[in-house]
Amino acid sequence: MSDLRPAARLPLLALGMLSLVGGVLTGLSRLGWEVPAAATTDWHGALMISAFFGTVISLERAVALGRDWAYLAPASAELAGVALLAGAPLALAQILMIAAAATLVAGSVQVLRRLVAPFTIVLAIGALCWLIGNLAWLATGAITVAVPWWLAFLVLIIAGERLELTRFLPTPAAAQRIFFVIVGAILAGALASFWVESAGLGLFSAGLLALASWLLRYDIARLNARQRGLTRFIAICLLSGYCWLAAAGLLGLAGGFVPGHPWRDATLHAVGLGFVLSMVFGHAPIILPAVARVKIPYHPAFYLPLLALHASLALRVAGVIGGDFALRREGGLANAIALLLFIAAMVTSAILGRRKRSGRAAGDATR
C-alpha cells in the first residue's frame, strides 16, 4: 500500500497535541496550580508518554516505513489520549494503546524483514517495551507497573536511532557488544520489577546510567558539537539530554524510581523532560519537515527554549531533592513555559521561512 500524503499527516500530529496539552495541564494540577484540568491527574504519565510520545514516535516510524496501515499506530495512540481526556472507560484507552503499540511492533518486524542490523533490532525491542507496558497496565490496573516499560520504550527508541548513526564512526566491536549488554540490563531490570520492585528498578537505573555513559562516549554528537548552526544545536541537545539520563540513573540507584520515594518526581522527569524533550528539541527541525513537509529554518533563538528547559528542570529537581515543594512547583510551571517557548520558536521559524521563500519566488517571477 502507498504512503499517506503529508497533508493527511497533519491532523494526526495536531490531534496528538491534545494529549500534550492535557498532560501538561494535569501535571501542573498535580503541583497545585489552578488550571482548566481536562482529566484526572492520575493519567499524567499515560498522556505524556503513551499517548503523546507514542503518537510522535509511531508517526515518525510510519513515515519511515511508508505504509498506510502503519498510521494506525499514531491514530490509536492519540485516540487513547482523547479517551482519557474525555473521561471514557479506562479499558477503552488501554485497548487503544495496546493496538497502537502492536501496530508499531508489526511495523518494526516489517523493517527487520528488510534489514537486520543492530539499530533495527533495538528499535523493535523499544516498540515491544511499549506493548508490554500497555499490556501490564491493562492486566494489573496499576499504572506504576507500566512506567519502567514505557520509559524503556522511549529510551531504547532514541538509543536505536542514535546507534544507527554510529555507523559513521569507527566504533569498536567491543563497544557494540557492551551496548547490547546495557540494553539487556535495562530489560532485565524492568522485568524483575514485576516481582522484586526495588532491586529490579535498581538494575534498570544502572542500565540507564551505563547507556548515558555509552552515548556520551560513542555518539557522533560529541564531534558534531564542534560544528556550527543546526548541526551544533542538535549535538548540544543530545549531549545535554545524555547528562540528564545519567542523572536519572544516579537518582534511580538511590531509589528514585520506586513508587512513593520522595525523589520519584525528579527521577521520572530527568528522563521524560531532561532526556526525551532534549531529543525532541534537537530533532524537531528535521522530523517536522519529513513528517509534515513544514520547513523549520535554523535560528540561534532555538537555544532559548533549550536553556529554559534545563534551567527549569534543574530548579524542579533541586526542589524535590531539597524537600522544597514551592521550588518544585515553580520549576514545574517553568517546565511548561519552556515547552511553550519551544513551540513558539518552531512556529515562528516555519512562518518566517515560508515568507522568505515566498519573497524569493515573487522576486524570481518578476525577473
Buried (B, 14 or more C-beta within 10 A) or exposed (E): EEBBEBEEBBEBBEBBBBBBBBBBBBBBBBBEBEBEBBBEBEBBBBBBBBBBBBBBBBBBBBBBBEBEBBBBBBBBBBBBBBBBBEEBEBEBBBBBBBBBBBBBBBBBEBBBEEEEBBBBBBBBBBBBBBBBBBBBBBEEEEBBBBBBBBBBBBBBBBBBBBBBEBEEEEBEEEEBEBBBEBBEBBBBBBBBBEEEBEEBBBBBBBBBBBBBBBBBEBBBBBEBBEEEEBBBBBBBBBBBBBBBBBBBBBBBBBBBBBEEBEBBBBBBBBBBBBBBBBBBBBBBBEBBBBBBEBBBEBBEEBBBBBEBBBBBBBBBBBBBBEEBEEBBBBBBBBBBBBBEBBEEBBEEBBEEBEEEEEEEEEEEEEE
